Amino acid sequence: MRRTLFFLLATALIFGACNESGGGGGDAAEDPQAALSSAVGALGESDGIATTFTIESTVESLAAASEGDMTEEDAQKILDSSIFFRAKGETPETGQAEIVVDVAGNLVEMRVLEDTLYLRADVRDLVDEFEGNQAEVDEFVATAPPGFEFAGPLAEGEWIAIEGAKEFGQQMGAPSPDDELQKQFADSLQTAVEDNSEVTSEGSDDQGDHVQAAVQIKPLYESLQKTFGSLNVPGAALPEATDIPDETLLVDFWIQDDQLSQIQIDVTQFREWEGAEMPEGVEELVLNVDLEENTDEVEVPEAAANVDFQQLIQGFFGGMTGGSTESAPAAPGGDVCSQLVGAPPEVLEQFAEECPELQPK
């Protein structure tokens, strides 16, 4: 699984690099490299893009890939599911985004508009879908700590609006690259992809012109390490180049009307890689992305329960400790104090005894 994430990361980098290419395109059969660069570059010039992520497989293959953790019935639910994402806007002030996770017809939705994050989920239906216990949902709502008063509306599928998320992210050190860094990042990606990939024509079908990119993962990653290192992502660390396999990743693209319309990664190709393991019975397993231009505005929900993000964090840490810090558990990825660097004063006060060095002077 860890290796698979590396391969998908590299593929995402390729997309990002092509987004910055503004050169003229070409006929996919005669010059597939130029055609692909032009098509994906057109996405970068669009006012908005909508993408839908799905898995193409059989219930038998998907269940086999889980190595016993998934029944064929659950595998069918995954195959009936999708993740939809769309975004538009050139700056954080004008940016907006929407994510819809469709789990066999039950939705989890997120919308981001300026400084507000809107959330809702079909919680009750999802619990029933996966044969959960509704009593546990009732207990969570009844025992929700201070700051979690929104638990009731959220459990009933209503919208909640979390305000102040952008400001808190900045306080916690979330990366906010300037134009110069973004340009440097994009230029490095473009050069790396040109040096470490080869694109070939694979004919055409109902989805459009089909091209395939063969990407050398290890040299691509090594050439991008320096640029990646300049991005500070709290709690995240880049893997060492020695952890990246020296293999070729095949990524399929379809181009229709000079626009990129579909991307696929056949996961079964990993079976041929040195040291890779593929469970028996996995005959078909493809990660699929459909893309289309989107110019629709992301709408603000008509009614939503307001939540202050800083109060939410304060309630979360307070709830973890039962209102005190004597038995605070370590946060994922490190101790509590290291995770709280840059947090608002009211959150730090919750951990005055455990983290005195973080308290305001």
C-alpha positions in Angstrom: 0.0 0.0 0.0 2.8 2.4 0.9 4.5 1.8 -2.5 1.2 2.3 -4.3 0.8 5.8 -2.7 4.3 6.7 -4.0 3.3 5.7 -7.5 0.1 7.8 -7.3 2.0 10.7 -5.9 4.4 10.6 -8.9 1.4 10.5 -11.3 -0.1 13.6 -9.6 3.2 15.4 -10.0 3.1 14.7 -13.7 -0.3 16.3 -13.9 0.9 19.3 -12.1 3.9 19.7 -14.3 1.8 19.5 -17.5 -0.6 22.1 -16.0 2.1 24.7 -16.4 3.0 23.8 -20.1 1.5 26.2 -22.5 3.1 25.0 -25.7 1.1 24.2 -28.8 -0.4 20.7 -29.0 -0.1 18.2 -31.8 -1.8 15.2 -33.4 -1.8 12.4 -30.8 -0.8 9.8 -33.3 2.1 11.8 -34.8 3.3 13.6 -31.6 1.7 12.1 -28.5 4.1 13.9 -26.1 3.0 17.3 -27.4 -0.6 16.3 -27.6 -0.6 15.2 -24.0 1.2 18.3 -22.7 -1.2 20.6 -24.6 -4.3 18.7 -23.4 -3.3 18.8 -19.7 -2.0 22.4 -20.1 -5.5 23.3 -21.3 -6.8 22.1 -18.0 -4.5 24.6 -16.2 -5.9 27.4 -18.2 -9.5 26.5 -17.5 -11.7 28.4 -15.1 -12.6 25.2 -13.3 -12.1 21.4 -13.5 -14.4 18.6 -12.2 -12.8 15.2 -11.6 -14.5 11.9 -10.6 -12.5 9.1 -9.1 -13.7 5.5 -9.4 -12.3 2.0 -9.2 -12.9 -0.4 -12.2 -12.7 -4.0 -11.2 -14.7 -7.1 -10.4 -16.0 -8.0 -7.0 -13.8 -11.1 -7.0 -10.6 -9.1 -7.8 -11.3 -6.3 -5.4 -12.2 -8.7 -2.6 -8.9 -10.6 -3.3 -6.9 -7.4 -3.2 -8.1 -6.8 0.4 -6.7 -10.1 1.4 -9.7 -11.2 3.4 -10.6 -7.8 4.9 -13.5 -7.2 2.4 -16.4 -9.4 1.5 -17.7 -9.5 -2.1 -20.8 -7.7 -0.9 -18.6 -4.8 0.5 -16.5 -4.9 -2.7 -19.6 -4.2 -4.7 -20.3 -1.2 -2.6 -16.9 0.1 -3.3 -17.3 -0.4 -7.0 -20.6 1.5 -6.8 -18.9 4.4 -5.1 -17.0 7.5 -6.3 -15.2 10.6 -5.2 -16.1 13.9 -7.0 -14.0 17.0 -6.8 -14.2 20.4 -8.4 -12.4 23.6 -7.8 -12.1 27.1 -9.3 -10.6 30.4 -8.4 -7.1 31.8 -8.9 -6.4 33.0 -5.3 -7.2 31.8 -1.8 -9.6 34.7 -1.5 -11.6 33.7 -4.6 -11.0 30.0 -4.4 -13.8 27.5 -3.9 -14.0 23.8 -3.9 -16.4 20.9 -3.5 -15.8 17.2 -2.6 -18.6 14.6 -2.7 -17.8 11.1 -1.6 -20.6 8.8 -2.8 -20.6 5.5 -0.9 -23.0 3.3 -2.7 -25.5 6.1 -2.9 -24.8 7.6 0.5 -23.1 11.0 0.5 -20.4 12.7 2.4 -20.0 16.3 1.2 -17.6 19.1 1.8 -17.6 22.6 0.4 -14.9 25.3 0.9 -15.8 29.0 0.3 -13.3 31.6 1.4 -12.7 31.0 5.2 -15.6 28.6 5.8 -15.7 24.8 5.5 -19.1 23.3 5.1 -19.7 19.6 5.9 -22.6 17.1 5.9 -22.9 13.4 5.7 -25.6 10.7 5.5 -24.4 9.4 8.8 -27.4 7.3 9.7 -27.6 5.7 6.3 -23.9 5.0 6.2 -24.1 3.3 9.6 -27.0 1.1 8.2 -25.1 0.5 4.9 -22.2 -1.1 6.7 -24.3 -2.7 9.4 -23.2 -0.4 12.2 -24.8 0.3 15.5 -27.1 3.4 15.6 -26.9 3.3 19.4 -23.2 4.3 19.2 -24.2 7.3 17.1 -26.8 8.2 19.8 -24.2 7.8 22.5 -21.7 10.0 20.7 -24.3 12.8 20.3 -25.4 12.5 24.0 -21.8 12.5 25.4 -20.3 15.1 23.0 -17.8 17.4 24.9 -18.0 21.2 24.9 -17.3 22.5 21.4 -19.0 19.5 19.8 -22.6 20.8 20.0 -22.9 20.3 16.3 -22.7 16.6 16.7 -26.5 16.2 16.8 -27.2 18.1 13.5 -24.3 16.4 11.8 -25.5 12.9 12.8 -28.9 13.8 11.3 -27.4 14.7 8.0 -27.5 18.5 8.4 -24.9 20.9 7.2 -22.4 22.4 9.6 -20.2 25.5 8.8 -16.7 25.6 10.3 -15.5 29.1 10.4 -11.9 30.3 10.8 -10.3 27.2 9.2 -8.0 29.2 7.0 -6.6 31.3 9.8 -6.1 28.3 12.0 -4.2 26.5 9.2 -1.9 29.5 8.9 -1.3 29.5 12.7 -0.4 25.8 12.5 2.2 26.4 9.8 0.3 25.0 6.8 2.2 25.8 3.6 1.2 28.9 1.6 3.6 29.1 -1.3 4.2 32.5 -2.9 4.2 33.0 -6.7 7.9 32.6 -7.0 7.9 29.2 -5.2 5.0 28.0 -7.3 6.8 28.9 -10.5 10.0 27.2 -9.3 8.0 24.1 -8.3 6.2 24.0 -11.7 9.4 24.5 -13.7 11.2 21.7 -11.8 8.3 19.3 -12.4 8.2 20.1 -16.1 11.9 19.5 -16.5 11.8 16.3 -14.5 8.9 14.9 -16.5 10.5 15.7 -19.8 13.7 13.9 -18.7 12.1 10.9 -17.2 9.1 9.9 -19.2 8.1 8.7 -22.7 4.7 9.1 -24.2 3.4 6.8 -27.0 0.2 6.7 -29.0 -2.2 3.8 -28.3 -4.8 4.5 -30.9 -8.3 5.9 -30.3 -11.7 4.7 -29.1 -15.0 6.2 -27.8 -13.2 8.1 -25.1 -10.9 9.9 -27.6 -7.2 9.6 -28.5 -5.4 7.2 -26.2 -1.8 7.9 -25.2 0.3 6.2 -22.6 3.1 7.7 -20.5 5.9 5.5 -19.2 7.4 7.3 -16.2 10.7 6.3 -14.5 9.7 6.7 -10.9 13.0 6.8 -9.1 14.8 9.5 -11.2 11.6 11.5 -11.3 11.4 11.5 -7.5 15.1 12.2 -7.0 15.0 15.2 -9.4 12.0 16.7 -7.4 13.3 16.1 -3.9 15.0 19.5 -3.6 11.9 21.4 -4.6 9.7 19.2 -2.3 12.0 19.9 0.6 11.2 23.6 0.4 7.5 23.0 1.2 6.8 22.8 5.0 3.9 20.4 5.6 3.4 19.9 9.4 3.5 16.3 10.5 4.5 15.1 7.1 7.9 13.8 5.9 9.0 12.9 2.5 10.2 9.3 2.0 13.9 8.7 1.2 14.8 8.2 -2.4 16.1 4.7 -1.5 12.4 3.8 -0.6 11.3 4.6 -4.2 11.3 1.6 -6.5 13.5 1.8 -9.7 10.6 0.9 -11.9 8.4 2.3 -14.7 4.9 3.4 -14.0 2.5 3.2 -17.0 -0.3 5.9 -17.0 -3.0 5.9 -19.6 -4.6 9.2 -20.8 -7.4 10.0 -23.2 -7.7 13.2 -25.1 -11.0 14.4 -26.6 -11.4 17.7 -28.5 -7.9 18.7 -27.4 -8.9 18.3 -23.7 -7.8 15.6 -21.3 -10.9 13.5 -20.5 -9.7 10.4 -18.7 -6.7 9.0 -16.8 -6.2 5.4 -15.7 -3.6 3.4 -13.7 -3.7 -0.4 -14.0 -2.7 -1.5 -10.5 -2.0 -5.1 -11.7 1.2 -3.8 -13.4 2.8 -3.7 -10.0 2.8 -7.5 -10.1 5.7 -7.3 -12.5 7.9 -5.1 -10.3 10.8 -6.5 -8.3 9.8 -7.1 -4.7 6.2 -6.2 -5.3 3.5 -8.5 -4.0 0.0 -8.9 -5.5 -2.5 -11.1 -3.8 -3.7 -14.1 -5.8 -7.0 -13.6 -7.5 -6.5 -10.0 -8.5 -7.1 -10.1 -12.2 -8.6 -6.6 -12.9 -8.0 -3.5 -10.8 -7.9 0.0 -12.4 -7.9 3.4 -10.8 -9.9 5.7 -13.0 -10.2 9.5 -13.2 -12.7 11.3 -15.4 -12.2 15.0 -16.1 -14.4 17.7 -17.5 -14.5 21.5 -17.5 -16.6 23.1 -14.7 -17.6 26.7 -14.5 -20.5 26.3 -12.0 -20.2 28.2 -8.7 -20.0 26.3 -5.5 -23.1 27.2 -3.6 -23.4 28.1 0.1 -25.8 25.7 1.8 -29.1 27.3 2.7 -28.9 26.4 6.4 -25.9 25.3 8.4 -25.0 25.1 12.1 -22.1 27.4 12.7 -19.0 26.1 14.4 -15.9 28.2 15.4 -12.8 26.3 14.4 -10.7 27.4 17.3 -13.5 26.4 19.8 -13.7 23.1 18.0 -10.0 22.4 18.5 -10.2 23.5 22.1 -13.2 21.2 22.6 -11.4 18.4 20.9 -8.3 18.6 23.1 -10.4 19.2 26.2 -12.5 16.2 25.3 -9.4 14.0 24.9 -8.3 14.8 28.5 -11.7 15.0 30.2 -11.2 18.7 30.8 -7.7 18.3 32.2 -4.2 17.6 30.8 -3.1 15.0 33.3 -3.6 12.0 31.1 -3.4 13.6 27.6 -2.5 10.9 25.0 0.2 11.6 22.5 -1.0 13.0 19.2 -0.4 10.9 16.0 3.0 11.5 14.6 4.6 12.8 17.9 3.9 14.1 21.4 1.1 16.5 22.1 3.5 19.5 22.6 5.1 19.2 19.2 1.7 19.0 17.6 0.5 22.1 19.3 3.3 24.5 18.2 1.6 27.6 16.7 -1.9 26.7 18.1 -4.1 29.5 19.4 -3.6 30.7 23.1 -6.9 29.3 24.2 -5.9 25.8 23.0 -2.4 26.0 24.6 -4.0 26.9 27.9 -5.6 23.4 27.9 -2.0 22.0 28.1 -0.4 24.5 30.5 1.0 21.9 32.8 2.2 19.5 30.1 3.6 22.1 27.7 4.8 25.1 29.8 7.4 26.0 27.1 4.5 26.8 24.7 2.6 29.2 27.0 2.6 32.9 26.2 5.2 34.8 28.1 
